[in-house]
Amino acid sequence: MFDIGFSELLLFGIIALIVLGPEKLPQAARTAGQWYAKLRRTVSTLQSEIEAELDLAETRQQIQSELVKIRQTESDMKRELAEMRGSMQKFEDSQNQSLDTSYQPMSSHQQDHQPNTSSSSSIEKVDE
């Protein structure tokens, strides 16, 4: 965290020994160590929270991009479904049209050559 070398620490220790004296120096070193540990924990916690927020922001961005892709796919599928419905309707119309053209009333010549089913049913009624 701090770029302090051994020589700087030695100089700092000598100055602290001169200023505080040998009786107060151990207590001051403990207090300084506690403050340093507390500062490191605070910085570490802050750093992890910032990283979590960045990850959360990145995740949100990924979710948004996936949501855009899903919506695009949905619109593509709706369009294709509409095209398929149109094709099915055209197919049904063409089939109905071909059925209508194949089922035209028979001419009188064709009717003469067809067996007369109504007369056979009348014969059956007479036999009863």
C-alpha positions as CSV (number, residue, x, y, z in Angstrom):
1,M,0.0,0.0,0.0
2,F,2.7,2.5,1.0
3,D,6.0,2.4,-0.8
4,I,8.2,2.5,2.3
5,G,11.5,0.8,2.4
6,F,13.6,-0.5,5.3
7,S,15.7,2.6,5.5
8,E,12.6,4.8,5.9
9,L,11.2,2.5,8.6
10,L,14.6,2.7,10.5
11,L,14.6,6.5,10.3
12,F,11.0,6.6,11.5
13,G,11.8,4.3,14.4
14,I,14.8,6.4,15.5
15,I,12.8,9.6,15.4
16,A,9.9,8.0,17.4
17,L,12.4,6.7,20.0
18,I,13.9,10.2,20.5
19,V,10.5,11.9,20.6
20,L,8.5,9.4,22.7
21,G,11.2,7.8,24.7
22,P,11.7,4.1,25.5
23,E,8.8,3.9,28.0
24,K,6.0,5.2,25.6
25,L,7.4,3.7,22.4
26,P,5.9,0.1,22.7
27,Q,2.4,1.5,23.5
28,A,2.7,3.9,20.5
29,A,3.8,1.1,18.2
30,R,0.9,-1.0,19.3
31,T,-1.6,1.8,18.7
32,A,0.0,2.6,15.3
33,G,-0.2,-1.1,14.4
34,Q,-3.9,-1.2,15.4
35,W,-4.7,1.9,13.3
36,Y,-2.7,0.5,10.4
37,A,-4.7,-2.8,10.6
38,K,-8.0,-1.0,10.9
39,L,-7.0,1.2,7.9
40,R,-6.1,-1.9,5.8
41,R,-9.4,-3.6,6.7
42,T,-11.3,-0.5,5.7
43,V,-9.5,-0.2,2.4
44,S,-9.9,-3.9,1.7
45,T,-13.6,-3.8,2.5
46,L,-14.0,-0.7,0.3
47,Q,-12.1,-2.3,-2.5
48,S,-14.2,-5.5,-2.4
49,E,-17.4,-3.4,-2.3
50,I,-16.3,-1.4,-5.4
51,E,-15.4,-4.7,-7.2
52,A,-18.8,-6.1,-6.3
53,E,-20.5,-3.0,-7.6
54,L,-18.5,-3.2,-10.8
55,D,-19.3,-6.9,-11.2
56,L,-23.0,-6.1,-10.6
57,A,-22.9,-3.3,-13.2
58,E,-21.2,-5.7,-15.7
59,T,-23.8,-8.3,-14.9
60,R,-26.6,-5.8,-15.4
61,Q,-25.1,-4.8,-18.8
62,Q,-24.9,-8.5,-19.8
63,I,-28.5,-9.1,-18.8
64,Q,-29.6,-6.1,-20.8
65,S,-27.7,-7.3,-23.9
66,E,-29.2,-10.8,-23.4
67,L,-32.7,-9.2,-23.0
68,V,-32.2,-7.3,-26.3
69,K,-31.2,-10.6,-28.0
70,I,-34.3,-12.4,-26.6
71,R,-36.6,-9.6,-27.7
72,Q,-35.0,-9.7,-31.2
73,T,-35.5,-13.4,-31.3
74,E,-39.1,-13.1,-30.2
75,S,-39.8,-10.5,-32.9
76,D,-38.1,-12.8,-35.5
77,M,-40.2,-15.7,-34.3
78,K,-43.4,-13.7,-34.5
79,R,-42.6,-12.6,-38.0
80,E,-41.8,-16.1,-39.1
81,L,-45.0,-17.4,-37.5
82,A,-47.0,-14.7,-39.4
83,E,-45.3,-15.8,-42.6
84,M,-46.1,-19.4,-41.9
85,R,-49.8,-18.5,-41.2
86,G,-49.9,-16.7,-44.4
87,S,-48.4,-19.6,-46.3
88,M,-50.8,-22.0,-44.6
89,Q,-53.8,-19.7,-45.6
90,K,-52.6,-19.6,-49.2
91,F,-52.2,-23.4,-49.2
92,E,-55.7,-23.9,-47.7
93,D,-57.1,-21.5,-50.3
94,S,-55.4,-23.3,-53.2
95,Q,-56.6,-26.6,-51.9
96,N,-60.2,-25.3,-51.5
97,Q,-60.0,-23.9,-55.0
98,S,-58.8,-27.2,-56.4
99,L,-61.5,-29.1,-54.6
100,D,-64.1,-26.6,-55.9
101,T,-62.9,-27.0,-59.5
102,S,-62.9,-30.8,-59.2
103,Y,-66.4,-30.9,-57.7
104,Q,-68.4,-29.3,-60.5
105,P,-72.0,-30.5,-61.2
106,M,-72.1,-33.4,-63.6
107,S,-73.4,-32.8,-67.1
108,S,-76.6,-34.5,-68.2
109,H,-74.6,-37.0,-70.3
110,Q,-72.5,-38.0,-67.2
111,Q,-75.7,-38.3,-65.1
112,D,-77.2,-40.8,-67.7
113,H,-74.3,-43.1,-67.3
114,Q,-74.3,-43.0,-63.4
115,P,-76.3,-45.8,-61.7
116,N,-79.6,-44.6,-60.4
117,T,-79.5,-45.2,-56.7
118,S,-82.9,-43.6,-56.0
119,S,-84.7,-46.3,-58.1
120,S,-83.0,-49.1,-56.2
121,S,-84.1,-47.7,-52.9
122,S,-87.7,-47.4,-54.2
123,I,-87.5,-51.1,-55.2
124,E,-86.4,-52.0,-51.7
125,K,-89.3,-50.2,-50.2
126,V,-91.8,-52.1,-52.5
127,D,-90.3,-55.4,-51.4
128,E,-90.9,-54.7,-47.8
